[in-house]
Amino acid sequence: MIRIMEIGKNITVSVTSLPTVNDVINQINNENNNDNSEQKKSNKQNNKKQSLKQEIEKSKNKLSKNEYKSAKSQYEQMTEHVKKLEEYKSNPYKFDNKGFLKNAADDKIRQQIINGRIQHLESEIKTFYDNIVKILSKVQ
């Protein structure tokens, strides 16, 4: 969660990690599913809640060039991984190009393979998010 607080003439950015990977996924989905006009409208109503993408852009001049590029890249990778995760959850067999699911001994093994892939993608999403939070926390 990102909070923007105005203190005098200075704007302070407060970045806190979201507690679970599902919170991160929901935030990214909400950011990417809202069109710009809806997002601007919701930001005007509650200017303390900005999207992570907006916060990265807003911090551009306060971060070094490498930090900004890193945060932006991490955000793009995180978004791609959220998409991959959702696609995989909807149809794991579509992504079974090595035949692990098809050739699994039984349903229990098959489910373990699916769960392992889901956990791996979720941990990568959380890592990307945590890295962005670390970068943005330098803005304070």
Biotite code that builds the C-alpha atoms (Angstrom):
import biotite.structure as struc

atoms = struc.array([
    struc.Atom([0.000, 0.000, 0.000], chain_id="A", res_id=1, res_name="MET", atom_name="CA", element="C"),
    struc.Atom([1.280, 3.417, -0.872], chain_id="A", res_id=2, res_name="ILE", atom_name="CA", element="C"),
    struc.Atom([0.228, 6.518, 1.016], chain_id="A", res_id=3, res_name="ARG", atom_name="CA", element="C"),
    struc.Atom([0.943, 10.065, -0.017], chain_id="A", res_id=4, res_name="ILE", atom_name="CA", element="C"),
    struc.Atom([0.892, 12.616, 2.775], chain_id="A", res_id=5, res_name="MET", atom_name="CA", element="C"),
    struc.Atom([1.315, 16.326, 2.322], chain_id="A", res_id=6, res_name="GLU", atom_name="CA", element="C"),
    struc.Atom([3.293, 17.895, 5.133], chain_id="A", res_id=7, res_name="ILE", atom_name="CA", element="C"),
    struc.Atom([3.704, 21.599, 4.636], chain_id="A", res_id=8, res_name="GLY", atom_name="CA", element="C"),
    struc.Atom([5.158, 22.099, 1.173], chain_id="A", res_id=9, res_name="LYS", atom_name="CA", element="C"),
    struc.Atom([6.832, 18.678, 1.091], chain_id="A", res_id=10, res_name="ASN", atom_name="CA", element="C"),
    struc.Atom([5.194, 15.516, -0.096], chain_id="A", res_id=11, res_name="ILE", atom_name="CA", element="C"),
    struc.Atom([6.139, 12.409, 1.833], chain_id="A", res_id=12, res_name="THR", atom_name="CA", element="C"),
    struc.Atom([5.789, 8.967, 0.319], chain_id="A", res_id=13, res_name="VAL", atom_name="CA", element="C"),
    struc.Atom([5.004, 6.117, 2.651], chain_id="A", res_id=14, res_name="SER", atom_name="CA", element="C"),
    struc.Atom([5.368, 2.660, 1.137], chain_id="A", res_id=15, res_name="VAL", atom_name="CA", element="C"),
    struc.Atom([4.424, -0.423, 3.108], chain_id="A", res_id=16, res_name="THR", atom_name="CA", element="C"),
    struc.Atom([4.547, -3.983, 1.884], chain_id="A", res_id=17, res_name="SER", atom_name="CA", element="C"),
    struc.Atom([1.258, -5.670, 1.284], chain_id="A", res_id=18, res_name="LEU", atom_name="CA", element="C"),
    struc.Atom([0.831, -8.652, 3.611], chain_id="A", res_id=19, res_name="PRO", atom_name="CA", element="C"),
    struc.Atom([0.205, -11.383, 1.034], chain_id="A", res_id=20, res_name="THR", atom_name="CA", element="C"),
    struc.Atom([0.919, -12.129, -2.587], chain_id="A", res_id=21, res_name="VAL", atom_name="CA", element="C"),
    struc.Atom([-2.846, -12.184, -3.192], chain_id="A", res_id=22, res_name="ASN", atom_name="CA", element="C"),
    struc.Atom([-3.012, -8.552, -2.054], chain_id="A", res_id=23, res_name="ASP", atom_name="CA", element="C"),
    struc.Atom([-0.245, -7.707, -4.519], chain_id="A", res_id=24, res_name="VAL", atom_name="CA", element="C"),
    struc.Atom([-2.008, -9.578, -7.341], chain_id="A", res_id=25, res_name="ILE", atom_name="CA", element="C"),
    struc.Atom([-5.301, -7.838, -6.568], chain_id="A", res_id=26, res_name="ASN", atom_name="CA", element="C"),
    struc.Atom([-3.604, -4.430, -6.564], chain_id="A", res_id=27, res_name="GLN", atom_name="CA", element="C"),
    struc.Atom([-1.925, -5.079, -9.921], chain_id="A", res_id=28, res_name="ILE", atom_name="CA", element="C"),
    struc.Atom([-5.154, -6.387, -11.442], chain_id="A", res_id=29, res_name="ASN", atom_name="CA", element="C"),
    struc.Atom([-7.064, -3.354, -10.184], chain_id="A", res_id=30, res_name="ASN", atom_name="CA", element="C"),
    struc.Atom([-4.444, -0.999, -11.591], chain_id="A", res_id=31, res_name="GLU", atom_name="CA", element="C"),
    struc.Atom([-4.411, -2.674, -14.981], chain_id="A", res_id=32, res_name="ASN", atom_name="CA", element="C"),
    struc.Atom([-8.162, -3.239, -15.280], chain_id="A", res_id=33, res_name="ASN", atom_name="CA", element="C"),
    struc.Atom([-9.091, 0.380, -14.597], chain_id="A", res_id=34, res_name="ASN", atom_name="CA", element="C"),
    struc.Atom([-8.904, 2.641, -17.595], chain_id="A", res_id=35, res_name="ASP", atom_name="CA", element="C"),
    struc.Atom([-7.121, 5.952, -17.075], chain_id="A", res_id=36, res_name="ASN", atom_name="CA", element="C"),
    struc.Atom([-10.263, 8.040, -16.632], chain_id="A", res_id=37, res_name="SER", atom_name="CA", element="C"),
    struc.Atom([-11.630, 5.766, -13.916], chain_id="A", res_id=38, res_name="GLU", atom_name="CA", element="C"),
    struc.Atom([-8.244, 5.698, -12.221], chain_id="A", res_id=39, res_name="GLN", atom_name="CA", element="C"),
    struc.Atom([-7.955, 9.488, -12.286], chain_id="A", res_id=40, res_name="LYS", atom_name="CA", element="C"),
    struc.Atom([-11.482, 9.789, -10.925], chain_id="A", res_id=41, res_name="LYS", atom_name="CA", element="C"),
    struc.Atom([-10.772, 7.400, -8.053], chain_id="A", res_id=42, res_name="SER", atom_name="CA", element="C"),
    struc.Atom([-7.480, 9.175, -7.289], chain_id="A", res_id=43, res_name="ASN", atom_name="CA", element="C"),
    struc.Atom([-9.270, 12.509, -7.017], chain_id="A", res_id=44, res_name="LYS", atom_name="CA", element="C"),
    struc.Atom([-11.740, 10.978, -4.575], chain_id="A", res_id=45, res_name="GLN", atom_name="CA", element="C"),
    struc.Atom([-8.986, 9.466, -2.451], chain_id="A", res_id=46, res_name="ASN", atom_name="CA", element="C"),
    struc.Atom([-5.666, 11.079, -3.252], chain_id="A", res_id=47, res_name="ASN", atom_name="CA", element="C"),
    struc.Atom([-3.893, 8.990, -0.631], chain_id="A", res_id=48, res_name="LYS", atom_name="CA", element="C"),
    struc.Atom([-4.261, 5.804, -2.689], chain_id="A", res_id=49, res_name="LYS", atom_name="CA", element="C"),
    struc.Atom([-2.239, 5.834, -5.876], chain_id="A", res_id=50, res_name="GLN", atom_name="CA", element="C"),
    struc.Atom([-1.377, 2.933, -8.078], chain_id="A", res_id=51, res_name="SER", atom_name="CA", element="C"),
    struc.Atom([2.086, 1.493, -7.773], chain_id="A", res_id=52, res_name="LEU", atom_name="CA", element="C"),
    struc.Atom([2.752, 2.394, -11.391], chain_id="A", res_id=53, res_name="LYS", atom_name="CA", element="C"),
    struc.Atom([1.778, 6.018, -10.727], chain_id="A", res_id=54, res_name="GLN", atom_name="CA", element="C"),
    struc.Atom([3.974, 6.096, -7.651], chain_id="A", res_id=55, res_name="GLU", atom_name="CA", element="C"),
    struc.Atom([6.963, 4.892, -9.660], chain_id="A", res_id=56, res_name="ILE", atom_name="CA", element="C"),
    struc.Atom([6.352, 7.618, -12.241], chain_id="A", res_id=57, res_name="GLU", atom_name="CA", element="C"),
    struc.Atom([5.895, 10.248, -9.545], chain_id="A", res_id=58, res_name="LYS", atom_name="CA", element="C"),
    struc.Atom([9.213, 9.251, -7.959], chain_id="A", res_id=59, res_name="SER", atom_name="CA", element="C"),
    struc.Atom([11.127, 9.450, -11.239], chain_id="A", res_id=60, res_name="LYS", atom_name="CA", element="C"),
    struc.Atom([12.871, 12.742, -10.425], chain_id="A", res_id=61, res_name="ASN", atom_name="CA", element="C"),
    struc.Atom([13.672, 11.663, -6.877], chain_id="A", res_id=62, res_name="LYS", atom_name="CA", element="C"),
    struc.Atom([15.349, 8.373, -7.814], chain_id="A", res_id=63, res_name="LEU", atom_name="CA", element="C"),
    struc.Atom([18.578, 7.815, -9.658], chain_id="A", res_id=64, res_name="SER", atom_name="CA", element="C"),
    struc.Atom([18.219, 6.822, -13.301], chain_id="A", res_id=65, res_name="LYS", atom_name="CA", element="C"),
    struc.Atom([19.136, 3.208, -12.480], chain_id="A", res_id=66, res_name="ASN", atom_name="CA", element="C"),
    struc.Atom([16.715, 3.017, -9.545], chain_id="A", res_id=67, res_name="GLU", atom_name="CA", element="C"),
    struc.Atom([13.887, 4.388, -11.672], chain_id="A", res_id=68, res_name="TYR", atom_name="CA", element="C"),
    struc.Atom([14.616, 1.986, -14.539], chain_id="A", res_id=69, res_name="LYS", atom_name="CA", element="C"),
    struc.Atom([14.865, -0.896, -12.100], chain_id="A", res_id=70, res_name="SER", atom_name="CA", element="C"),
    struc.Atom([11.527, -0.066, -10.425], chain_id="A", res_id=71, res_name="ALA", atom_name="CA", element="C"),
    struc.Atom([9.828, 0.328, -13.794], chain_id="A", res_id=72, res_name="LYS", atom_name="CA", element="C"),
    struc.Atom([11.294, -2.940, -15.077], chain_id="A", res_id=73, res_name="SER", atom_name="CA", element="C"),
    struc.Atom([10.348, -4.797, -11.892], chain_id="A", res_id=74, res_name="GLN", atom_name="CA", element="C"),
    struc.Atom([6.786, -3.483, -12.233], chain_id="A", res_id=75, res_name="TYR", atom_name="CA", element="C"),
    struc.Atom([6.562, -4.685, -15.847], chain_id="A", res_id=76, res_name="GLU", atom_name="CA", element="C"),
    struc.Atom([7.923, -8.106, -14.907], chain_id="A", res_id=77, res_name="GLN", atom_name="CA", element="C"),
    struc.Atom([5.522, -8.319, -11.978], chain_id="A", res_id=78, res_name="MET", atom_name="CA", element="C"),
    struc.Atom([2.592, -7.481, -14.271], chain_id="A", res_id=79, res_name="THR", atom_name="CA", element="C"),
    struc.Atom([3.693, -10.155, -16.762], chain_id="A", res_id=80, res_name="GLU", atom_name="CA", element="C"),
    struc.Atom([3.985, -12.719, -13.974], chain_id="A", res_id=81, res_name="HIS", atom_name="CA", element="C"),
    struc.Atom([0.505, -11.888, -12.664], chain_id="A", res_id=82, res_name="VAL", atom_name="CA", element="C"),
    struc.Atom([-0.839, -12.474, -16.171], chain_id="A", res_id=83, res_name="LYS", atom_name="CA", element="C"),
    struc.Atom([1.113, -15.756, -16.462], chain_id="A", res_id=84, res_name="LYS", atom_name="CA", element="C"),
    struc.Atom([-0.218, -16.895, -13.097], chain_id="A", res_id=85, res_name="LEU", atom_name="CA", element="C"),
    struc.Atom([-3.832, -16.210, -14.011], chain_id="A", res_id=86, res_name="GLU", atom_name="CA", element="C"),
    struc.Atom([-3.461, -17.941, -17.364], chain_id="A", res_id=87, res_name="GLU", atom_name="CA", element="C"),
    struc.Atom([-1.771, -20.926, -15.745], chain_id="A", res_id=88, res_name="TYR", atom_name="CA", element="C"),
    struc.Atom([-4.464, -21.224, -13.076], chain_id="A", res_id=89, res_name="LYS", atom_name="CA", element="C"),
    struc.Atom([-7.189, -21.168, -15.716], chain_id="A", res_id=90, res_name="SER", atom_name="CA", element="C"),
    struc.Atom([-5.588, -23.919, -17.827], chain_id="A", res_id=91, res_name="ASN", atom_name="CA", element="C"),
    struc.Atom([-2.380, -25.569, -16.534], chain_id="A", res_id=92, res_name="PRO", atom_name="CA", element="C"),
    struc.Atom([-2.370, -28.146, -19.346], chain_id="A", res_id=93, res_name="TYR", atom_name="CA", element="C"),
    struc.Atom([-1.993, -25.414, -21.955], chain_id="A", res_id=94, res_name="LYS", atom_name="CA", element="C"),
    struc.Atom([1.426, -24.620, -20.488], chain_id="A", res_id=95, res_name="PHE", atom_name="CA", element="C"),
    struc.Atom([2.572, -28.235, -20.131], chain_id="A", res_id=96, res_name="ASP", atom_name="CA", element="C"),
    struc.Atom([5.041, -28.036, -23.021], chain_id="A", res_id=97, res_name="ASN", atom_name="CA", element="C"),
    struc.Atom([7.409, -30.523, -21.364], chain_id="A", res_id=98, res_name="LYS", atom_name="CA", element="C"),
    struc.Atom([4.658, -33.058, -20.663], chain_id="A", res_id=99, res_name="GLY", atom_name="CA", element="C"),
    struc.Atom([5.080, -33.101, -16.870], chain_id="A", res_id=100, res_name="PHE", atom_name="CA", element="C"),
    struc.Atom([1.335, -32.954, -16.199], chain_id="A", res_id=101, res_name="LEU", atom_name="CA", element="C"),
    struc.Atom([0.411, -35.275, -19.032], chain_id="A", res_id=102, res_name="LYS", atom_name="CA", element="C"),
    struc.Atom([2.917, -37.909, -17.909], chain_id="A", res_id=103, res_name="ASN", atom_name="CA", element="C"),
    struc.Atom([2.366, -37.557, -14.153], chain_id="A", res_id=104, res_name="ALA", atom_name="CA", element="C"),
    struc.Atom([1.827, -40.884, -12.393], chain_id="A", res_id=105, res_name="ALA", atom_name="CA", element="C"),
    struc.Atom([-1.456, -39.881, -10.771], chain_id="A", res_id=106, res_name="ASP", atom_name="CA", element="C"),
    struc.Atom([-3.708, -36.949, -9.920], chain_id="A", res_id=107, res_name="ASP", atom_name="CA", element="C"),
    struc.Atom([-1.946, -36.308, -6.621], chain_id="A", res_id=108, res_name="LYS", atom_name="CA", element="C"),
    struc.Atom([1.425, -35.848, -8.355], chain_id="A", res_id=109, res_name="ILE", atom_name="CA", element="C"),
    struc.Atom([-0.240, -33.761, -11.051], chain_id="A", res_id=110, res_name="ARG", atom_name="CA", element="C"),
    struc.Atom([-1.738, -31.439, -8.418], chain_id="A", res_id=111, res_name="GLN", atom_name="CA", element="C"),
    struc.Atom([1.640, -31.129, -6.665], chain_id="A", res_id=112, res_name="GLN", atom_name="CA", element="C"),
    struc.Atom([3.205, -30.029, -9.961], chain_id="A", res_id=113, res_name="ILE", atom_name="CA", element="C"),
    struc.Atom([0.451, -27.448, -10.492], chain_id="A", res_id=114, res_name="ILE", atom_name="CA", element="C"),
    struc.Atom([0.720, -26.159, -6.908], chain_id="A", res_id=115, res_name="ASN", atom_name="CA", element="C"),
    struc.Atom([4.506, -25.933, -7.204], chain_id="A", res_id=116, res_name="GLY", atom_name="CA", element="C"),
    struc.Atom([4.288, -23.828, -10.360], chain_id="A", res_id=117, res_name="ARG", atom_name="CA", element="C"),
    struc.Atom([1.677, -21.546, -8.771], chain_id="A", res_id=118, res_name="ILE", atom_name="CA", element="C"),
    struc.Atom([3.802, -21.103, -5.632], chain_id="A", res_id=119, res_name="GLN", atom_name="CA", element="C"),
    struc.Atom([6.863, -20.338, -7.746], chain_id="A", res_id=120, res_name="HIS", atom_name="CA", element="C"),
    struc.Atom([5.064, -17.630, -9.736], chain_id="A", res_id=121, res_name="LEU", atom_name="CA", element="C"),
    struc.Atom([3.568, -16.155, -6.554], chain_id="A", res_id=122, res_name="GLU", atom_name="CA", element="C"),
    struc.Atom([6.986, -15.970, -4.888], chain_id="A", res_id=123, res_name="SER", atom_name="CA", element="C"),
    struc.Atom([8.424, -14.188, -7.943], chain_id="A", res_id=124, res_name="GLU", atom_name="CA", element="C"),
    struc.Atom([5.545, -11.682, -7.910], chain_id="A", res_id=125, res_name="ILE", atom_name="CA", element="C"),
    struc.Atom([6.109, -11.003, -4.218], chain_id="A", res_id=126, res_name="LYS", atom_name="CA", element="C"),
    struc.Atom([9.863, -10.571, -4.798], chain_id="A", res_id=127, res_name="THR", atom_name="CA", element="C"),
    struc.Atom([9.272, -8.057, -7.602], chain_id="A", res_id=128, res_name="PHE", atom_name="CA", element="C"),
    struc.Atom([6.867, -6.140, -5.358], chain_id="A", res_id=129, res_name="TYR", atom_name="CA", element="C"),
    struc.Atom([9.241, -6.129, -2.393], chain_id="A", res_id=130, res_name="ASP", atom_name="CA", element="C"),
    struc.Atom([12.071, -4.881, -4.622], chain_id="A", res_id=131, res_name="ASN", atom_name="CA", element="C"),
    struc.Atom([9.893, -2.001, -5.844], chain_id="A", res_id=132, res_name="ILE", atom_name="CA", element="C"),
    struc.Atom([8.956, -1.127, -2.256], chain_id="A", res_id=133, res_name="VAL", atom_name="CA", element="C"),
    struc.Atom([12.655, -1.048, -1.312], chain_id="A", res_id=134, res_name="LYS", atom_name="CA", element="C"),
    struc.Atom([13.438, 1.294, -4.198], chain_id="A", res_id=135, res_name="ILE", atom_name="CA", element="C"),
    struc.Atom([10.494, 3.609, -3.498], chain_id="A", res_id=136, res_name="LEU", atom_name="CA", element="C"),
    struc.Atom([11.281, 3.724, 0.199], chain_id="A", res_id=137, res_name="SER", atom_name="CA", element="C"),
    struc.Atom([14.492, 5.601, -0.706], chain_id="A", res_id=138, res_name="LYS", atom_name="CA", element="C"),
    struc.Atom([12.358, 8.544, -1.857], chain_id="A", res_id=139, res_name="VAL", atom_name="CA", element="C"),
    struc.Atom([11.388, 9.435, 1.703], chain_id="A", res_id=140, res_name="GLN", atom_name="CA", element="C"),
])
